[in-house]
């Protein structure tokens, strides 16, 4: 499809979110950087503007409905609609402990951002996305959310037995499937992206992939043509097993 007008990316002031914003901005999209830290959000948007990207910061905390409602009103008043939503914001609170030793508070906090926050953002902004003829939603997931990969003792990722993070991404995959089923007879396409083991603050930059590489699958799913897939889980090589 032709580049859409507006893209909102949550958690977009750094890492994969920021690089996705940069790549889409270079393609001609208007970039809305949703961040809970206003200063960092403004710095990120200023950096993109210096590169010639049409970018602006939108205050947004995925765990705070008031900020989501304000973002909806802001986007509606200025643009009237939203073409692409990229649910990128996420945290990891496992701290390397085994599943049975995980504190309940860490599990709840992880789901509050990674799953409930993603649902809240999507539910709030859906009316704006449905105003567009080719709306796209990309949910940032992970190969660690794959039950197939988690249950394979020979998987290279089997050592990452992280109850909170992994299960929150499994829930993200379920959300992707259910929403895609709901809107299957519309032009709205909803998919989950696995960016791979990427060097970001989330893993203290231990990942083997760059943010430039990771953002490629996100950008691809954000710009799907009319005959593109929906309700799928994809990485750079194609479909990822559920």
LINPE-V543792 format. One record per residue. N is the residue number from 1. RES is the residue in three letters. PSI is psi in degrees with one decimal (none if undefined). D_CENTER is the distance of its C-alpha to the mean C-alpha in Angstrom with 2 decimals. Layout:
N:RES:PSI:D_CENTER
N:RES:PSI:D_CENTER
This chain:
1:UNK:162.3:20.40
2:UNK:147.2:21.32
3:UNK:132.3:18.73
4:UNK:176.3:17.50
5:UNK:-48.3:18.32
6:UNK:138.5:15.41
7:UNK:126.5:11.69
8:UNK:127.9:9.89
9:UNK:122.5:7.07
10:UNK:149.9:6.75
11:UNK:44.4:8.20
12:UNK:8.7:9.29
13:UNK:-7.4:12.80
14:UNK:175.2:12.67
15:UNK:-143.1:11.59
16:UNK:-38.5:9.01
17:UNK:-45.0:7.50
18:UNK:-42.9:11.18
19:UNK:-36.7:12.21
20:UNK:-42.9:9.87
21:UNK:-43.3:11.44
22:UNK:-47.0:14.73
23:UNK:-42.1:14.75
24:UNK:-34.6:13.93
25:UNK:-40.6:16.33
26:UNK:-28.5:19.00
27:UNK:-9.1:18.73
28:UNK:2.2:19.72
29:UNK:149.4:16.78
30:UNK:122.9:17.09
31:UNK:126.1:14.24
32:UNK:110.7:13.43
33:UNK:107.5:12.07
34:UNK:115.0:11.22
35:UNK:149.8:12.60
36:UNK:-21.0:14.92
37:UNK:107.4:17.34
38:UNK:-43.3:19.16
39:UNK:-45.7:21.09
40:UNK:-34.8:18.30
41:UNK:-42.1:16.38
42:UNK:-38.1:19.65
43:UNK:-40.8:20.37
44:UNK:-43.6:17.15
45:UNK:-36.8:17.86
46:UNK:-37.5:21.49
47:UNK:-40.5:20.74
48:UNK:-38.0:18.98
49:UNK:-37.3:21.87
50:UNK:-25.9:24.28
51:UNK:3.7:22.84
52:UNK:10.8:23.52
53:UNK:138.6:20.06
54:UNK:95.7:20.13
55:UNK:151.4:17.77
56:UNK:155.3:17.99
57:UNK:140.1:16.64
58:UNK:118.8:15.82
59:UNK:125.9:16.43
60:UNK:121.4:13.77
61:UNK:116.4:13.60
62:UNK:-16.6:11.42
63:UNK:5.8:14.54
64:UNK:105.0:16.97
65:UNK:-31.5:17.62
66:UNK:-41.2:20.03
67:UNK:-31.9:17.53
68:UNK:-41.9:15.41
69:UNK:-39.1:18.73
70:UNK:-38.9:19.70
71:UNK:-42.0:16.63
72:UNK:-48.6:17.42
73:UNK:-41.5:20.99
74:UNK:-48.5:20.37
75:UNK:-41.6:18.38
76:UNK:-43.5:20.89
77:UNK:-37.7:23.83
78:UNK:-37.2:22.90
79:UNK:-22.3:21.27
80:UNK:-17.7:22.10
81:UNK:177.0:18.94
82:UNK:132.1:15.35
83:UNK:-41.2:14.63
84:UNK:135.1:10.91
85:UNK:124.8:7.99
86:UNK:108.8:4.51
87:UNK:89.8:2.80
88:UNK:-26.7:2.54
89:UNK:133.7:5.97
90:UNK:156.7:7.92
91:UNK:165.4:11.62
92:UNK:122.0:14.35
93:UNK:14.4:17.74
94:UNK:-33.8:19.77
95:UNK:17.9:21.93
96:UNK:3.4:23.26
97:UNK:157.6:25.37
98:UNK:154.5:26.23
99:UNK:-42.4:24.81
100:UNK:-17.0:28.16
101:UNK:-0.1:28.28
102:UNK:134.7:24.91
103:UNK:139.2:25.46
104:UNK:-36.0:24.46
105:UNK:-36.5:23.11
106:UNK:-39.5:20.59
107:UNK:-46.1:19.44
108:UNK:-41.8:19.21
109:UNK:-39.6:17.41
110:UNK:-46.9:14.68
111:UNK:-32.4:14.26
112:UNK:-39.9:14.60
113:UNK:-54.0:11.37
114:UNK:-31.4:9.26
115:UNK:-60.7:10.72
116:UNK:-38.4:12.95
117:UNK:-41.9:10.90
118:UNK:-42.3:8.05
119:UNK:-43.0:11.16
120:UNK:-44.6:12.89
121:UNK:-48.4:10.59
122:UNK:-47.4:10.56
123:UNK:-40.1:14.25
124:UNK:-39.9:15.21
125:UNK:-5.4:13.92
126:UNK:-42.2:14.89
127:UNK:-35.1:18.39
128:UNK:-37.9:17.35
129:UNK:-34.0:15.36
130:UNK:-9.6:18.42
131:UNK:-17.0:20.62
132:UNK:150.2:19.52
133:UNK:-17.8:21.07
134:UNK:54.9:18.09
135:UNK:145.2:14.96
136:UNK:137.6:11.71
137:UNK:128.8:8.50
138:UNK:119.5:5.82
139:UNK:121.2:4.19
140:UNK:114.4:3.60
141:UNK:-150.5:7.21
142:UNK:150.7:10.35
143:UNK:-23.5:13.89
144:UNK:-11.8:15.01
145:UNK:-5.3:13.81
146:UNK:120.9:16.31
147:UNK:-31.6:19.56
148:UNK:-46.3:21.47
149:UNK:-40.6:20.58
150:UNK:-31.2:21.11
151:UNK:3.4:24.49
152:UNK:108.1:25.69
153:UNK:-16.8:27.90
154:UNK:-1.3:28.09
155:UNK:143.7:24.39
156:UNK:-16.2:23.70
157:UNK:5.6:21.00
158:UNK:-22.2:23.40
159:UNK:-15.6:24.26
160:UNK:76.9:20.89
161:UNK:70.1:21.95
162:UNK:101.8:19.51
163:UNK:-50.5:19.82
164:UNK:-57.1:17.33
165:UNK:-51.3:14.31
166:UNK:-46.7:15.10
167:UNK:-30.1:15.93
168:UNK:-35.2:12.91
169:UNK:-30.9:10.84
170:UNK:-41.1:13.78
171:UNK:-36.6:13.37
172:UNK:-41.7:9.77
173:UNK:-40.8:11.57
174:UNK:-42.5:14.34
175:UNK:-41.9:12.48
176:UNK:-47.1:11.23
177:UNK:-46.8:14.90
178:UNK:-42.1:16.49
179:UNK:-39.7:14.81
180:UNK:-37.5:15.46
181:UNK:-41.4:19.00
182:UNK:-37.9:19.49
183:UNK:23.5:18.77
184:UNK:-25.2:20.22
185:UNK:18.7:23.14
186:UNK:178.1:21.27
187:UNK:-4.4:19.72
188:UNK:127.2:16.19
189:UNK:131.7:14.11
190:UNK:120.3:11.22
191:UNK:159.6:9.98
192:UNK:140.0:8.14
193:UNK:134.3:7.79
194:UNK:103.6:9.79
195:UNK:-7.7:10.04
196:UNK:176.7:13.21
197:UNK:93.7:14.99
198:UNK:140.3:14.07
199:UNK:102.9:16.18
200:UNK:175.5:14.32
201:UNK:-28.0:15.53
202:UNK:-37.0:13.85
203:UNK:23.3:16.56
204:UNK:35.2:19.08
205:UNK:37.4:18.65
206:UNK:-7.5:20.19
207:UNK:156.3:17.85
208:UNK:-11.5:19.65
209:UNK:150.2:17.18
210:UNK:160.8:16.63
211:UNK:-29.4:13.51
212:UNK:-43.1:15.16
213:UNK:-42.6:15.30
214:UNK:-37.7:11.79
215:UNK:-18.5:10.42
216:UNK:-43.6:12.86
217:UNK:-32.7:11.28
218:UNK:-46.3:8.10
219:UNK:-41.1:10.88
220:UNK:-44.2:13.01
221:UNK:-26.7:10.98
222:UNK:-18.6:10.46
223:UNK:29.7:14.23
224:UNK:143.5:15.63
225:UNK:174.9:19.28
226:UNK:-30.7:20.85
227:UNK:15.3:21.87
228:UNK:167.3:18.51
229:UNK:162.8:17.24
230:UNK:150.3:15.36
231:UNK:23.7:14.58
232:UNK:172.3:14.17
233:UNK:115.1:12.57
234:UNK:146.3:12.90
235:UNK:-166.5:13.34
236:UNK:-24.3:15.58
237:UNK:-7.4:18.58
238:UNK:-145.7:17.71
239:UNK:141.1:17.14
240:UNK:137.1:16.35
241:UNK:141.5:18.63
242:UNK:none:17.55
